[in-house]
Amino acid sequence: MRATSAHPSQPPLGVIIAAAGASSRMGRPKLLLPWGDTSVIGHHLRQWRTLGAAQIGVVCRSDDRELHGELDRLGFPPGDRIANPRPERGMFSSIQCAAGWEGWGPCLTVWALVLGDQPHLRMETLRTLLVFQREHLSKICHPAYEGRVGHPVLLPAWAVAELRAPSGGTLKDFLKQHAGRCVQCPVADPGVRLDLDTPADYLQSQIYQSGA
């Protein structure tokens, strides 16, 4: 799904939503959990469209019928779904699948790597990160709460190009390798360090998002 930029000086933004996990610790699909008046994945799509994403790609398992059914219900085009043929290799495999995907529009210059299990992130936090990225166009940008980095990570085109090369390791290894080209965006949002792994995490994130 393509949209115009929400800010005239915002570089064309691609969004990678990592959604190929098995949700084994949650016990049910995390992306399909209720969130407000929609699902977790529905909230992500709405949020990033509001933020002016030029294109959103959802990385998923090709055999995940429930997720594909929800994406169909939400009107998310099949052409923007990125298949991860080996999701058991972990999240980094989804990132590399997205980096090597040939469906990205040619105008994109920066990508937001979004964890599917962080629907609680505040809009003001994401807007702060996008403004920060406009001031550091060639850098990998992390949000950081009290000096500890979290997600989403903003990747310039050179980083996405390097991620296309087959390699082992993890995202943490990749970022460590390029530490000299990473910058931290201070945010007042502890949610950048929280994700939904268990039912208790889901409850905590809802409480956090509601401001209770």
N, C-alpha and C positions, 0 to 999 in steps of 0.2 A: 504494500500500500504506500503510495507516494503522496507527499504533501509539500506545500511551500514552507520555507523557513519562517519560524515564528519571530525571528529577529532579523532585520535587514543585513546585519554584519555577521550573522552566524554562518560558518562554513557549512556546506551541504553535509548533513549528518545521516549516517547509516546506523542502525541499531541492530545488534545481535542479541537475541534473547535465547539463552541456553535452557532448553526444555527437554533434553533427552535423558534425564536421570530416571532411575527406577522408583524413587520415593520409598525405598525399603524401610527406612526408619520411621517415616510418617505412617506407613501402613495403608495409605491411599494416595492417589495422584495429587501431588502438591499444586500443580498448575490448575487443577479443576476445583480446588477448595473454594467455597464462597468468599467473596470479598466485596463488601458493600452491596451494590445492586447487580453485581456481575461475578465473574470468577477471577482467580488470581491472574490468569493469562489475559482475560478481558481487561482487567485493570491496567496491566502493563501496556497493552496496545493503546488504550485510551490515553494513558499518561504520556507516552512518548509521541503520540500524534499531537497532543496538546502542546508539547514542547517543540514541535516543528520538525520532527524527523522526516527526512526526504524519502527514506526507505527503511522498512523493518523486515528483518529476516528471522524466522523462528527455527532454531535447530531442534529437530525432533527425531524420534525413531520412526522409521517408515511403517512399522506394524503397530504403532500406538493408536488404535482405533478410537479410544476415548478422547484423546487430545485432538486428533484430526476432526472428530465429530464436533467438538467444542469450537475449533477454529472455523469449521464450516458454519456453525450457528452464528458466530460472530462476524461472518462475512470476510474472513481473512483469506486472501487468494492462495490457492495451492502453489502458484508459481513463486511465492515468496517463502515457501517452506523448504528448509535445507535438511536433507536426510543425513543422519549420522549412521553409517552401516555397522559401526562397532562401538556402540555407546558404553559397553562394559569397560572400555579403556579409560573412562573418566571424562571429566569436564574439559580437559585440555584437548581431547580428541574432537569435541564439539566446536571448540574455538578454531582448531585447524581446519575442520570441514567448512566453517563459515568463511575463514580467510581465503580458502581456495575456491569458494563458490563463484561460478561464472555469471550469476544472475544479478550481481550488484550493478547499479547504474554507474555510468562513466563519470558523473559529476561529483561523486562523493569524495570527500577529503579527510573525513574523520569518522571513526566508528565508536559507538558506546557499547561496551561489553556488559550486558545486563544479566545478572543472575535471576533465573525465573522465580526463585524463592525469596525475593526481597520486595514484596508489594507495599511494604510499610514506609518506604523511603518518602520523605517529604518533598513536595514540589519545589519549595524554596531551596532545598539542598541541591537538587538536580539543576535548577536554574543557576545557582551559584557556581556549580562545577562547569556548566557550559560557558558562563561568562569568563571564568578562569581559563578555560581552554582557549578561548579566543585570544587571550594574551600570551599563550604559550603554544602556538600552532604546531611546532615541530616536536613537541614533547609528549610523552606518555603521562597522562594526568590521573592521579588518584585523589579521591576524597580522603581526608584524614581527620579522625576525631581524637583529640588529645595525643597527637603524634603517632597514632596507629592507623595504618592505611586500611581502606575497605573497598567497597564496590558501589557503583559501577566504575570501571576503568575506561578512560577515553584514549583511543589508539589512533595516531596519525597514520597516513597511508604507508609510510616506510615500515612501520611496525607490523601492519597487516601483511605487507609483502613478505617480510621475514617469517611470519607465522605460516606462510604457505609451504615452506620447506619442511619435508618430513623430519621429525625429530621426536625423541622421547622426552621424558621429564614432565614438568607441570608448568602452569602459568606462573607460579611463584619462581620457578627456575628461570623462565624466560625474562621476567621482570628484573630478577637479580642480575642476569647477564647484561641487561641494558640499564642498570641503575643510574649511570651517569646521564641518561637521557629521560629520566623520570622526575616529575615534580609533584609535590603534595599540595592539595588545595584544602586549607583548614576549614572545617565545617563544625557547626554546633549541633551535630546530629549523631548520637550514638548508634542509630539504626544502621549506619553504613557498615557496622561490625556484626550485625545480627542477620541470620538467615533462618529459614524454616526447615529444620531437620526432623523435629519430633512434634507430636500433638501439643506438648507444653510450649514449644517455640511458637507454634501457630497462635495459641492463646495469648502469649506474651506480646507477639507482634500486633495483634488486634487491639490489645490494651494500649500499647505504645502509640499506634496509629491514631487511636481515638483521643489521645492526650489525657487519658484517665490516670 
